Amino acid sequence: MEIKINVNESLNDIEVVISGNDLTKMTAIAKQLQTKTVETHKLVIKTADDIHVVAQSDILIVESFGNDLSVTLKQQQQLTTRKTLKQFLSSDTSHLFVQISRSMAINLNALVRMESAFSGNYYAFLTDGTRVTVSRRFIKNILNRLEGRADNETV
């Protein structure tokens, strides 16, 4: 069996095409897919005035200012809540976010490319065109995560 996955960002939902010459197997695969539920990880962000329910995949940047956490979403919307970066990262059970400096973390799925800057730092470019500075202290951790290794493994 060969599995091909094509990403088409113009689609609003997931489309699955099953092709082959064994109708029984294809039907069994289709039934399995229909019974599976895709779990979307949502976060509750309490601001001063509102409570927002946000999909983790919609978050691009999380930046800490003391005990205040600024969350930047894909639509350039910013939410501010009372939480530290450490608390946010410890609640990230899907391991979607990676710390890039003492006060900032980014969504790994939003990372498009990295470019070396001066004095060992890097620039990270996100899907919305945002450029953020990555501290050289956090480069190894980011590379490990991108290569599928655990945070404590070495390159």
ROVO-94787 format. One record per residue: residue number from 1; residue in three letters; x, y, z of N, C-alpha, C, O, CB in turn. Coordinates in pm, 1 decimal. Glycine has a CB too. Example, Ala and Ser with C-alpha at 12.3 -4.5 7.8 and 13.67 -1.06 7.14 Angstrom:
// ROVO-94787
[1,'ALA',[1319.0,-569.0,780.0],[1230.0,-450.0,780.0],[1320.0,-330.0,780.0],[1423.6,-331.9,846.5],[1130.8,-447.3,904.6]]
[2,'SER',[1285.0,-225.0,708.0],[1367.0,-106.0,714.0],[1290.0,3.0,787.0],[1340.9,113.8,803.9],[1408.4,-59.8,572.5]]
***
This chain:
// ROVO-94787
[1,'MET',[85.0,-117.4,0.0],[0.0,0.0,0.0],[89.5,123.5,0.0],[189.1,129.1,72.1],[-96.7,-0.1,122.4]]
[2,'GLU',[53.8,220.6,-80.0],[126.0,346.7,-88.2],[33.8,457.5,-42.0],[-82.5,463.1,-82.0],[177.7,373.4,-232.1]]
[3,'ILE',[86.2,546.9,43.4],[7.0,657.8,94.2],[69.8,787.5,44.5],[189.7,810.3,60.6],[-1.5,655.0,250.4]]
[4,'LYS',[-13.0,871.5,-16.0],[31.6,1002.2,-63.2],[-51.5,1108.0,7.5],[-173.3,1094.6,19.1],[19.0,1014.7,-219.0]]
[5,'ILE',[13.8,1212.3,54.1],[-55.6,1323.2,117.9],[-22.5,1450.0,40.6],[94.1,1486.4,25.4],[-15.8,1336.5,268.6]]
[6,'ASN',[-125.6,1516.1,-7.3],[-109.9,1641.5,-79.7],[-174.1,1752.3,1.6],[-288.4,1738.3,45.2],[-172.3,1633.3,-221.8]]
[7,'VAL',[-103.2,1861.6,22.7],[-157.1,1975.8,95.5],[-209.8,2076.2,-5.6],[-136.1,2122.9,-92.5],[-49.2,2040.4,188.0]]
[8,'ASN',[-337.3,2109.0,6.4],[-400.7,2207.4,-79.7],[-465.6,2310.8,10.6],[-575.0,2288.1,62.1],[-505.3,2141.4,-176.4]]
[9,'GLU',[-399.0,2424.6,30.3],[-447.5,2525.6,123.5],[-571.4,2599.3,72.6],[-631.6,2676.3,147.4],[-338.2,2624.8,151.8]]
[10,'SER',[-610.3,2577.3,-52.4],[-730.5,2643.0,-103.3],[-857.6,2569.5,-59.5],[-967.7,2623.4,-71.4],[-725.1,2651.7,-256.1]]
[11,'LEU',[-842.6,2446.6,-9.1],[-958.5,2371.6,39.8],[-997.8,2420.1,178.2],[-911.8,2457.8,257.8],[-928.8,2220.3,42.6]]
[12,'ASN',[-1127.7,2419.3,207.2],[-1175.7,2460.1,338.6],[-1176.9,2345.5,438.1],[-1180.2,2369.1,558.8],[-1313.8,2518.5,327.0]]
[13,'ASP',[-1174.3,2223.2,390.7],[-1182.3,2106.8,477.8],[-1088.8,1998.9,425.3],[-1020.9,2018.8,324.5],[-1327.9,2054.1,487.1]]
[14,'ILE',[-1085.0,1886.4,492.2],[-1000.4,1775.3,450.0],[-1074.3,1692.6,345.4],[-1191.7,1659.6,362.3],[-959.7,1687.1,571.2]]
[15,'GLU',[-1004.9,1660.0,238.1],[-1061.6,1576.1,132.4],[-973.3,1452.7,119.6],[-851.7,1463.7,104.2],[-1071.7,1653.9,-4.7]]
[16,'VAL',[-1035.2,1335.1,126.0],[-961.0,1209.7,118.3],[-1004.2,1134.7,-7.1],[-1123.4,1114.2,-30.2],[-983.7,1122.9,245.7]]
[17,'VAL',[-905.9,1093.8,-88.1],[-931.8,1015.2,-207.8],[-861.4,880.8,-190.0],[-740.5,875.6,-167.3],[-882.7,1089.8,-337.9]]
[18,'ILE',[-937.7,773.2,-200.5],[-881.2,639.4,-186.5],[-891.8,571.5,-322.0],[-1000.4,561.8,-379.2],[-954.6,556.4,-74.6]]
[19,'SER',[-778.8,524.5,-372.9],[-782.5,457.8,-502.8],[-706.7,326.2,-494.8],[-612.6,312.4,-416.6],[-722.9,548.3,-613.4]]
[20,'GLY',[-747.5,231.5,-574.6],[-683.3,101.2,-576.3],[-766.9,1.4,-653.1],[-864.6,38.3,-718.3],[-658.9,51.4,-434.9]]
[21,'ASN',[-728.4,-126.2,-645.4],[-801.2,-227.4,-720.9],[-875.6,-326.1,-631.1],[-940.0,-417.9,-681.8],[-705.9,-302.4,-810.3]]
[22,'ASP',[-868.3,-309.1,-497.3],[-936.4,-399.6,-405.0],[-1045.5,-321.6,-331.6],[-1018.0,-249.7,-235.6],[-835.4,-463.6,-303.7]]
[23,'LEU',[-1169.3,-336.9,-378.0],[-1281.9,-262.0,-323.7],[-1303.6,-292.1,-175.1],[-1339.7,-202.3,-99.0],[-1408.5,-293.9,-402.4]]
[24,'THR',[-1282.4,-414.6,-133.8],[-1303.8,-452.9,5.9],[-1207.7,-377.8,98.0],[-1248.9,-324.1,200.8],[-1286.2,-605.1,23.5]]
[25,'LYS',[-1079.7,-374.3,60.9],[-980.9,-303.8,142.9],[-1007.4,-153.1,143.8],[-996.3,-87.8,247.6],[-838.9,-332.0,91.2]]
[26,'MET',[-1042.7,-99.0,26.6],[-1068.5,44.8,19.4],[-1189.3,82.3,104.5],[-1188.9,186.7,169.9],[-1090.8,88.2,-126.4]]
[27,'THR',[-1292.4,-1.5,104.5],[-1410.8,22.9,186.3],[-1376.0,17.1,334.8],[-1424.5,98.5,413.4],[-1520.7,-79.2,153.3]]
[28,'ALA',[-1292.9,-78.2,372.9],[-1251.0,-90.8,512.5],[-1172.7,32.6,557.1],[-1192.2,82.2,668.1],[-1165.8,-217.4,531.9]]
[29,'ILE',[-1084.2,81.9,470.4],[-1006.3,202.3,502.1],[-1099.4,322.5,516.9],[-1083.3,402.6,609.0],[-900.0,229.7,392.1]]
[30,'ALA',[-1196.0,335.1,427.3],[-1291.0,446.5,433.2],[-1371.4,442.3,563.0],[-1395.1,545.9,625.0],[-1385.9,443.0,312.0]]
[31,'LYS',[-1413.4,322.2,604.0],[-1490.1,309.4,729.0],[-1404.5,347.6,849.2],[-1453.6,411.7,942.2],[-1543.0,165.4,745.7]]
[32,'GLN',[-1277.4,309.1,848.3],[-1188.0,346.4,957.8],[-1170.5,497.4,965.9],[-1171.5,555.3,1074.6],[-1052.2,279.0,940.8]]
[33,'LEU',[-1154.4,560.0,850.9],[-1136.6,704.7,848.7],[-1261.4,777.6,897.3],[-1251.3,880.3,964.5],[-1101.0,751.0,708.2]]
[34,'GLN',[-1378.2,725.3,863.9],[-1502.4,788.9,904.8],[-1524.9,781.0,1055.0],[-1588.4,869.4,1112.6],[-1618.5,725.9,832.8]]
[35,'THR',[-1474.3,677.4,1118.7],[-1495.4,663.3,1262.8],[-1393.7,741.4,1345.2],[-1414.6,763.0,1464.6],[-1490.0,517.4,1301.4]]
[36,'LYS',[-1284.1,783.9,1283.1],[-1182.4,860.6,1354.9],[-1228.2,1005.0,1370.4],[-1288.3,1062.6,1279.8],[-1046.4,854.4,1281.3]]
[37,'THR',[-1199.2,1061.8,1485.2],[-1226.0,1203.2,1505.0],[-1092.6,1274.8,1517.0],[-1000.8,1228.3,1584.4],[-1314.9,1227.6,1630.8]]
[38,'VAL',[-1084.3,1386.6,1451.5],[-962.6,1466.6,1456.4],[-974.4,1559.1,1576.8],[-1068.5,1637.8,1587.5],[-940.6,1547.8,1323.0]]
[39,'GLU',[-878.1,1548.3,1666.4],[-880.3,1629.8,1786.6],[-808.1,1760.6,1758.8],[-689.4,1761.9,1726.2],[-815.8,1555.2,1906.0]]
[40,'THR',[-880.4,1869.1,1771.8],[-817.6,1999.3,1757.2],[-790.7,2052.8,1896.0],[-879.6,2054.6,1981.0],[-906.4,2097.3,1674.8]]
[41,'HIS',[-671.0,2095.5,1918.4],[-631.7,2145.8,2049.0],[-670.9,2292.3,2058.0],[-628.0,2375.6,1978.2],[-479.5,2127.1,2073.2]]
[42,'LYS',[-752.7,2320.7,2156.4],[-798.9,2457.6,2176.4],[-747.9,2508.1,2309.5],[-731.1,2432.2,2405.0],[-952.9,2466.3,2170.1]]
[43,'LEU',[-723.9,2637.2,2313.7],[-680.9,2702.8,2435.8],[-784.1,2804.7,2477.6],[-847.1,2869.0,2393.6],[-544.2,2768.9,2417.7]]
[44,'VAL',[-800.8,2819.1,2606.0],[-886.6,2923.4,2660.1],[-795.1,3035.6,2705.9],[-708.4,3015.9,2791.0],[-977.4,2870.2,2777.7]]
[45,'ILE',[-815.2,3153.1,2648.7],[-735.0,3269.5,2683.1],[-826.6,3372.7,2748.1],[-917.2,3426.7,2684.5],[-663.3,3328.6,2557.1]]
[46,'LYS',[-801.1,3398.6,2875.5],[-881.6,3494.8,2950.7],[-812.7,3630.2,2944.0],[-701.0,3647.0,2993.0],[-901.4,3449.1,3099.1]]
[47,'THR',[-880.6,3726.2,2882.8],[-828.2,3862.8,2878.9],[-899.2,3942.3,2989.2],[-978.7,3886.6,3064.8],[-849.6,3929.4,2736.2]]
[48,'ALA',[-870.5,4071.1,2997.8],[-933.2,4154.2,3100.2],[-1084.7,4159.1,3083.5],[-1157.7,4166.3,3182.4],[-875.8,4295.2,3095.8]]
[49,'ASP',[-1132.7,4155.2,2959.1],[-1275.7,4171.7,2934.0],[-1346.4,4045.6,2886.2],[-1466.6,4031.5,2908.4],[-1295.8,4278.8,2833.8]]
[50,'ASP',[-1275.4,3953.3,2821.0],[-1338.8,3841.1,2752.8],[-1267.8,3710.2,2783.1],[-1160.1,3706.1,2842.6],[-1341.4,3865.1,2603.1]]
[51,'ILE',[-1333.2,3604.0,2739.3],[-1271.5,3471.4,2738.7],[-1275.2,3424.2,2594.1],[-1382.6,3413.8,2534.8],[-1346.1,3369.7,2836.4]]
[52,'HIS',[-1157.5,3395.3,2536.3],[-1146.8,3352.9,2396.9],[-1109.3,3205.6,2391.5],[-1023.7,3160.0,2467.3],[-1042.7,3438.7,2320.5]]
[53,'VAL',[-1173.1,3131.6,2302.2],[-1134.8,2992.9,2275.3],[-1065.5,2993.3,2140.1],[-1125.9,3026.1,2038.0],[-1259.9,2894.6,2276.9]]
[54,'VAL',[-937.1,2956.2,2140.7],[-852.6,2969.9,2022.4],[-788.7,2835.1,1989.9],[-740.1,2765.8,2079.2],[-743.7,3078.5,2044.3]]
[55,'ALA',[-788.8,2798.9,1864.1],[-717.1,2679.0,1821.2],[-568.0,2705.6,1832.0],[-521.1,2812.1,1791.9],[-756.2,2638.2,1675.8]]
[56,'GLN',[-492.9,2610.1,1885.7],[-347.9,2628.3,1901.0],[-281.8,2657.5,1766.9],[-184.3,2732.4,1761.0],[-284.5,2503.7,1964.6]]
[57,'SER',[-332.8,2600.1,1661.2],[-272.6,2620.3,1529.4],[-290.1,2763.2,1478.5],[-220.9,2803.5,1385.0],[-332.6,2523.2,1430.0]]
[58,'ASP',[-381.4,2840.8,1538.0],[-401.0,2979.7,1498.0],[-304.4,3074.9,1565.9],[-296.3,3192.1,1529.2],[-541.5,3021.9,1527.5]]
[59,'ILE',[-230.9,3025.4,1665.1],[-137.0,3109.6,1738.2],[-1.9,3107.6,1667.3],[51.5,3000.9,1637.1],[-122.8,3062.2,1885.4]]
[60,'LEU',[52.8,3225.9,1641.0],[183.9,3237.6,1576.8],[294.1,3262.3,1678.1],[394.6,3191.2,1680.6],[182.7,3349.7,1474.1]]
[61,'ILE',[274.7,3363.7,1761.8],[378.8,3408.2,1854.4],[319.6,3423.9,1993.8],[207.1,3471.3,2009.9],[442.2,3541.4,1806.8]]
[62,'VAL',[396.3,3383.8,2093.6],[360.4,3405.9,2233.2],[477.1,3480.3,2295.8],[590.5,3432.5,2293.7],[329.4,3270.1,2309.2]]
[63,'GLU',[448.8,3598.8,2352.1],[555.9,3680.8,2408.8],[520.4,3722.4,2550.2],[408.5,3765.4,2578.2],[582.1,3804.8,2321.7]]
[64,'SER',[617.9,3708.7,2638.7],[598.7,3737.2,2780.2],[651.2,3874.9,2814.9],[758.9,3914.9,2770.8],[667.1,3631.6,2865.9]]
[65,'PHE',[573.6,3946.9,2894.5],[613.6,4075.4,2951.3],[588.4,4065.7,3101.1],[486.3,4113.2,3150.9],[534.4,4197.0,2886.0]]
[66,'GLY',[681.7,4003.9,3172.4],[661.3,3979.1,3314.9],[556.0,3871.3,3334.0],[572.7,3758.5,3287.6],[619.9,4108.6,3388.0]]
[67,'ASN',[447.1,3906.0,3402.7],[337.9,3810.7,3423.1],[227.5,3825.0,3319.2],[124.6,3758.1,3329.1],[279.5,3828.2,3561.2]]
[68,'ASP',[247.2,3910.3,3220.7],[151.0,3925.5,3111.7],[202.0,3851.3,2989.4],[321.0,3854.7,2957.9],[126.9,4075.2,3078.9]]
[69,'LEU',[111.0,3784.9,2921.5],[145.7,3707.6,2802.6],[68.6,3763.5,2684.5],[-54.3,3770.6,2687.9],[115.4,3556.2,2822.2]]
[70,'SER',[139.6,3802.9,2580.5],[77.6,3854.1,2459.1],[75.6,3742.2,2355.6],[179.9,3686.0,2322.1],[153.5,3979.7,2405.1]]
[71,'VAL',[-42.9,3710.4,2305.4],[-61.2,3602.3,2209.0],[-99.9,3664.7,2075.3],[-201.7,3733.1,2065.3],[-170.0,3499.7,2257.5]]
[72,'THR',[-17.3,3640.6,1971.5],[-45.0,3693.2,1837.8],[-103.4,3581.5,1753.0],[-43.3,3475.0,1738.5],[84.0,3751.7,1771.8]]
[73,'LEU',[-221.3,3606.9,1697.1],[-291.2,3507.5,1614.8],[-264.3,3531.5,1466.8],[-209.4,3634.9,1428.8],[-442.6,3511.3,1642.3]]
[74,'LYS',[-303.5,3435.0,1383.5],[-282.5,3444.3,1239.2],[-347.3,3568.1,1178.5],[-294.4,3624.6,1082.8],[-336.5,3320.7,1171.3]]
[75,'GLN',[-458.0,3610.1,1231.4],[-529.0,3725.2,1175.3],[-473.6,3857.1,1228.3],[-541.5,3959.6,1222.0],[-678.0,3715.4,1206.4]]
[76,'GLN',[-349.8,3855.5,1281.0],[-283.0,3972.4,1338.8],[-356.9,4025.2,1462.1],[-333.0,4138.1,1505.1],[-271.2,4083.2,1234.0]]
[77,'GLN',[-445.0,3945.3,1517.9],[-514.2,3981.0,1639.9],[-422.5,3950.5,1757.9],[-352.9,3849.0,1757.8],[-649.2,3905.1,1652.3]]
[78,'GLN',[-422.3,4037.8,1858.3],[-340.6,4014.3,1976.8],[-430.1,4006.5,2099.1],[-521.3,4087.1,2117.8],[-234.5,4125.3,1993.9]]
[79,'LEU',[-401.0,3906.3,2182.3],[-472.2,3888.8,2307.7],[-370.1,3894.2,2420.0],[-259.3,3842.4,2406.1],[-552.3,3754.8,2310.0]]
[80,'THR',[-406.8,3956.4,2530.6],[-316.9,3964.4,2645.5],[-384.0,3899.4,2764.8],[-499.8,3927.3,2795.7],[-278.6,4111.4,2677.2]]
[81,'THR',[-309.6,3812.5,2831.4],[-362.0,3740.3,2947.0],[-259.0,3742.2,3059.1],[-142.6,3775.1,3036.4],[-399.1,3594.7,2909.4]]
[82,'ARG',[-301.4,3707.1,3179.4],[-212.2,3700.6,3294.8],[-157.8,3558.8,3305.8],[-223.5,3470.2,3360.4],[-285.7,3742.9,3426.0]]
[83,'LYS',[-38.3,3538.5,3254.0],[26.5,3407.5,3257.2],[172.7,3429.3,3220.7],[205.6,3525.2,3150.9],[-43.2,3304.8,3158.7]]
[84,'THR',[259.3,3342.3,3266.8],[400.0,3351.5,3228.6],[424.6,3261.5,3107.7],[343.9,3173.6,3077.2],[493.1,3311.9,3347.3]]
[85,'LEU',[535.8,3284.1,3040.0],[572.2,3200.0,2925.4],[595.3,3056.7,2970.8],[557.6,2962.3,2901.3],[698.3,3254.8,2855.0]]
[86,'LYS',[656.6,3040.5,3085.9],[682.9,2907.2,3140.3],[552.3,2832.1,3164.2],[543.6,2713.2,3133.3],[763.1,2917.2,3271.3]]
[87,'GLN',[451.7,2898.2,3218.0],[321.0,2834.9,3239.7],[257.1,2795.7,3106.3],[200.3,2687.3,3093.0],[227.0,2929.8,3317.8]]
[88,'PHE',[267.3,2885.3,3008.2],[210.1,2855.9,2876.7],[276.5,2734.1,2814.1],[207.7,2644.0,2766.1],[224.3,2976.8,2783.9]]
[89,'LEU',[409.7,2730.5,2814.0],[482.1,2619.9,2750.9],[458.7,2487.9,2823.9],[456.5,2382.3,2760.6],[631.3,2650.7,2746.4]]
[90,'SER',[441.4,2492.3,2955.6],[415.2,2367.7,3028.5],[274.8,2314.8,3001.4],[249.9,2195.5,3018.6],[434.1,2389.4,3178.4]]
[91,'SER',[182.5,2401.5,2959.4],[47.3,2356.3,2926.3],[33.2,2314.7,2779.9],[-74.0,2270.8,2738.2],[-52.4,2465.8,2957.5]]
[92,'ASP',[140.1,2328.0,2701.8],[139.5,2291.8,2558.8],[160.9,2141.1,2544.3],[272.5,2095.7,2518.9],[250.0,2370.6,2480.4]]
[93,'THR',[53.8,2064.8,2560.5],[64.5,1918.4,2555.5],[91.5,1865.7,2415.6],[141.3,1754.1,2401.1],[-61.9,1855.9,2608.5]]
[94,'SER',[60.0,1943.0,2312.4],[83.0,1897.7,2175.4],[224.9,1929.5,2127.7],[262.6,1891.7,2016.7],[-18.7,1961.6,2081.6]]
[95,'HIS',[302.7,1997.8,2209.5],[441.1,2035.2,2176.9],[449.5,2110.0,2044.4],[538.2,2085.2,1962.7],[529.8,1910.9,2171.5]]
[96,'LEU',[356.1,2201.2,2025.2],[347.8,2279.3,1902.8],[437.0,2403.3,1907.9],[474.3,2457.3,1803.8],[204.1,2320.0,1877.2]]
[97,'PHE',[471.0,2448.1,2028.0],[545.2,2572.4,2043.5],[687.8,2545.0,2088.5],[714.6,2449.0,2160.8],[475.2,2664.5,2143.0]]
[98,'VAL',[778.7,2631.6,2044.3],[919.0,2620.3,2081.8],[967.7,2758.3,2125.2],[937.8,2859.5,2061.9],[1005.4,2564.2,1963.7]]
[99,'GLN',[1043.3,2759.5,2234.6],[1095.1,2884.7,2286.7],[1211.8,2931.0,2200.6],[1300.6,2852.4,2167.7],[1138.4,2869.4,2434.0]]
[100,'ILE',[1211.2,3061.1,2163.5],[1316.8,3114.2,2076.9],[1400.6,3220.9,2146.2],[1505.1,3260.7,2094.8],[1256.2,3171.7,1950.6]]
[101,'SER',[1355.7,3267.0,2261.7],[1431.8,3362.7,2342.3],[1379.1,3354.7,2485.1],[1288.5,3276.6,2513.9],[1420.2,3509.4,2285.1]]
[102,'ARG',[1435.6,3434.9,2573.7],[1391.1,3430.0,2712.6],[1243.4,3462.3,2727.5],[1177.5,3412.9,2819.1],[1472.3,3525.5,2795.9]]
[103,'SER',[1191.6,3544.5,2638.5],[1054.6,3592.4,2656.0],[961.2,3560.0,2539.6],[849.8,3612.1,2534.9],[1056.4,3739.5,2676.9]]
[104,'MET',[1003.9,3474.7,2445.0],[920.4,3450.2,2327.2],[923.8,3304.8,2283.4],[1026.1,3236.8,2293.0],[964.6,3538.6,2212.6]]
[105,'ALA',[807.6,3258.7,2234.5],[795.6,3125.9,2174.5],[715.4,3141.0,2045.8],[634.2,3232.5,2031.9],[727.2,3023.2,2273.1]]
[106,'ILE',[739.8,3049.2,1951.4],[666.3,3051.5,1825.0],[603.2,2915.8,1799.3],[643.0,2814.4,1856.6],[759.1,3090.8,1708.0]]
[107,'ASN',[503.9,2916.7,1712.0],[439.8,2794.5,1665.6],[533.2,2731.9,1561.1],[563.4,2793.9,1459.2],[295.3,2823.2,1605.8]]
[108,'LEU',[578.4,2609.4,1587.1],[671.8,2544.3,1493.5],[610.5,2524.3,1355.6],[681.8,2526.7,1255.3],[716.5,2409.7,1548.9]]
[109,'ASN',[479.3,2504.6,1349.6],[413.9,2484.5,1220.3],[405.5,2613.0,1138.9],[380.6,2608.1,1018.4],[274.9,2428.2,1240.8]]
[110,'ALA',[426.0,2727.9,1203.0],[421.9,2856.2,1132.5],[559.7,2898.4,1083.6],[572.3,2997.1,1011.1],[364.4,2964.0,1223.0]]
[111,'LEU',[663.2,2824.2,1122.7],[799.5,2858.1,1082.9],[822.1,2821.6,936.3],[803.2,2706.7,896.3],[902.1,2785.8,1173.0]]
[112,'VAL',[863.1,2921.4,856.1],[887.5,2900.3,714.0],[1035.5,2878.6,687.1],[1073.7,2785.5,616.2],[835.9,3018.7,632.7]]
[113,'ARG',[1118.9,2965.4,744.4],[1263.8,2952.9,724.2],[1336.4,3029.3,832.9],[1279.4,3112.4,903.7],[1305.8,3004.7,584.2]]
[114,'MET',[1465.5,2997.7,843.3],[1551.3,3069.4,936.8],[1673.0,3118.9,861.2],[1721.3,3053.9,768.5],[1592.9,2979.3,1056.9]]
[115,'GLU',[1721.7,3234.6,902.0],[1834.3,3298.1,835.0],[1931.8,3346.0,942.7],[1889.5,3401.0,1044.4],[1787.0,3417.1,743.4]]
[116,'SER',[2059.7,3325.7,921.3],[2156.1,3368.0,1023.1],[2163.6,3520.0,1028.6],[2159.2,3588.9,926.7],[2295.6,3308.5,994.5]]
[117,'ALA',[2174.9,3568.8,1149.9],[2189.1,3712.0,1173.9],[2329.5,3734.3,1228.8],[2416.2,3648.6,1211.4],[2078.5,3766.2,1273.3]]
[118,'PHE',[2353.1,3843.7,1292.6],[2485.9,3869.6,1345.6],[2503.1,3807.5,1484.2],[2404.8,3781.3,1553.5],[2511.8,4019.9,1351.3]]
[119,'SER',[2624.9,3784.7,1523.4],[2667.9,3733.7,1655.1],[2601.2,3602.6,1696.8],[2574.4,3581.9,1815.2],[2640.0,3837.4,1760.1]]
[120,'GLY',[2574.3,3514.7,1601.4],[2523.0,3382.3,1634.5],[2373.5,3371.2,1645.4],[2321.4,3260.4,1657.7],[2581.0,3338.6,1759.4]]
[121,'ASN',[2302.3,3482.0,1641.5],[2155.9,3477.4,1645.1],[2101.5,3442.5,1506.6],[2175.5,3440.8,1408.3],[2097.8,3612.9,1693.6]]
[122,'TYR',[1972.6,3415.1,1500.5],[1905.2,3385.1,1374.2],[1778.8,3468.9,1364.8],[1728.6,3520.4,1464.6],[1872.0,3233.5,1362.5]]
[123,'TYR',[1729.0,3481.2,1243.4],[1596.8,3537.9,1220.7],[1506.0,3422.9,1179.8],[1542.8,3340.1,1096.4],[1599.4,3651.8,1111.4]]
[124,'ALA',[1387.9,3418.5,1238.6],[1287.1,3320.0,1200.4],[1177.8,3393.7,1124.7],[1130.5,3498.4,1169.0],[1228.9,3244.3,1325.7]]
[125,'PHE',[1137.8,3339.1,1010.3],[1031.8,3398.1,929.1],[909.7,3307.9,938.7],[918.3,3186.8,918.2],[1077.0,3416.8,780.0]]
[126,'LEU',[795.7,3368.9,970.1],[672.4,3293.2,989.6],[583.3,3303.2,866.4],[609.8,3382.2,775.8],[597.3,3343.5,1113.8]]
[127,'THR',[478.5,3223.1,863.7],[390.5,3214.9,747.3],[325.1,3347.3,711.4],[291.5,3369.4,595.1],[284.3,3112.6,771.7]]
[128,'ASP',[306.3,3435.9,808.6],[244.0,3565.2,778.7],[345.9,3672.3,741.3],[310.1,3788.9,724.7],[163.0,3612.0,897.5]]
[129,'GLY',[474.4,3633.0,727.7],[579.1,3726.4,689.1],[650.3,3791.8,806.9],[745.8,3867.1,787.2],[521.2,3832.0,602.3]]
[130,'THR',[606.0,3764.7,926.8],[669.4,3821.6,1045.7],[811.1,3767.9,1062.3],[836.9,3649.4,1041.0],[586.0,3790.9,1171.1]]
[131,'ARG',[902.2,3856.7,1100.5],[1040.2,3817.0,1129.2],[1066.2,3839.5,1277.2],[1044.4,3948.9,1329.2],[1142.5,3896.9,1041.4]]
[132,'VAL',[1113.3,3734.9,1344.7],[1147.6,3744.9,1485.9],[1291.1,3698.3,1504.9],[1341.4,3616.6,1427.8],[1050.2,3661.6,1573.4]]
[133,'THR',[1356.2,3750.2,1607.4],[1494.6,3714.3,1636.0],[1499.1,3592.0,1726.6],[1430.3,3585.8,1828.4],[1569.3,3832.3,1700.8]]
[134,'VAL',[1580.7,3495.6,1688.2],[1600.2,3373.4,1766.1],[1735.0,3383.8,1835.4],[1838.4,3401.0,1770.8],[1592.3,3245.0,1675.6]]
[135,'SER',[1732.8,3373.1,1966.4],[1856.0,3379.5,2044.1],[1941.1,3256.2,2017.2],[1888.8,3146.0,2000.6],[1825.2,3391.9,2194.4]]
[136,'ARG',[2071.7,3275.6,2012.9],[2161.4,3163.1,1983.8],[2153.2,3054.2,2089.9],[2184.9,2938.7,2061.6],[2304.8,3212.2,1972.1]]
[137,'ARG',[2111.3,3088.7,2211.7],[2094.6,2989.1,2318.8],[1987.8,2884.8,2285.4],[1992.6,2773.4,2337.6],[2058.3,3058.8,2449.6]]
[138,'PHE',[1892.0,2918.9,2199.6],[1778.8,2831.8,2173.5],[1786.1,2761.5,2038.4],[1695.3,2685.6,2004.5],[1652.5,2910.6,2181.7]]
[139,'ILE',[1890.9,2784.4,1960.8],[1903.2,2725.8,1827.0],[1906.4,2573.3,1832.1],[1836.1,2507.8,1755.2],[2029.2,2777.9,1758.1]]
[140,'LYS',[1987.1,2515.8,1921.8],[1998.8,2369.0,1929.9],[1864.3,2304.7,1957.5],[1829.0,2203.7,1896.7],[2098.6,2328.7,2038.9]]
[141,'ASN',[1789.3,2364.1,2050.0],[1657.9,2310.3,2084.6],[1563.9,2314.0,1964.2],[1490.7,2218.3,1939.4],[1597.0,2388.9,2201.7]]
[142,'ILE',[1566.1,2424.2,1889.7],[1479.3,2437.3,1772.1],[1518.1,2334.4,1666.4],[1431.1,2268.4,1609.6],[1487.8,2580.4,1713.3]]
[143,'LEU',[1647.2,2320.1,1639.7],[1692.8,2221.6,1540.6],[1654.1,2079.8,1582.5],[1611.9,2000.0,1498.7],[1845.7,2231.1,1521.6]]
[144,'ASN',[1667.9,2048.0,1710.3],[1626.8,1916.1,1759.2],[1478.4,1892.9,1736.1],[1438.4,1785.2,1691.7],[1659.3,1901.4,1908.0]]
[145,'ARG',[1396.9,1992.6,1765.7],[1252.1,1978.8,1747.9],[1215.9,1965.0,1600.5],[1128.2,1886.0,1565.3],[1179.1,2099.1,1808.8]]
[146,'LEU',[1283.1,2041.7,1513.6],[1254.2,2033.4,1370.2],[1294.0,1898.1,1312.6],[1231.9,1849.5,1218.1],[1326.6,2144.9,1295.1]]
[147,'GLU',[1397.6,1837.7,1369.5],[1444.7,1707.0,1322.3],[1375.7,1591.4,1395.4],[1409.9,1475.0,1374.5],[1596.3,1696.3,1340.2]]
[148,'GLY',[1278.2,1624.4,1481.4],[1201.3,1520.3,1547.8],[1264.4,1460.2,1670.3],[1217.9,1357.4,1719.6],[1174.5,1414.4,1454.0]]
[149,'ARG',[1370.1,1522.2,1721.0],[1433.8,1471.1,1843.2],[1370.2,1535.2,1965.4],[1302.6,1637.5,1955.0],[1586.3,1498.1,1841.6]]
[150,'ALA',[1392.3,1474.8,2080.2],[1346.1,1531.6,2206.3],[1429.5,1654.5,2238.7],[1538.4,1672.7,2184.3],[1354.4,1427.5,2321.0]]
[151,'ASP',[1377.9,1738.9,2327.6],[1446.7,1862.9,2362.8],[1584.9,1839.7,2422.5],[1674.9,1921.0,2401.7],[1363.1,1941.3,2459.7]]
[152,'ASN',[1603.2,1732.0,2495.2],[1730.8,1709.5,2563.6],[1831.1,1630.8,2482.5],[1942.2,1608.0,2530.5],[1707.0,1639.0,2691.6]]
[153,'GLU',[1797.8,1588.0,2361.8],[1893.8,1517.3,2276.6],[1985.8,1618.6,2209.6],[1947.1,1733.2,2186.7],[1820.7,1430.6,2169.9]]
[154,'THR',[2106.8,1576.1,2178.6],[2201.1,1668.2,2117.0],[2204.9,1648.7,1966.2],[2170.3,1542.8,1913.8],[2340.5,1649.5,2176.4]]
[155,'VAL',[2248.0,1754.1,1898.6],[2258.7,1750.6,1751.3],[2385.5,1681.7,1710.7],[2413.2,1668.5,1591.4],[2254.5,1892.3,1691.3]]
***
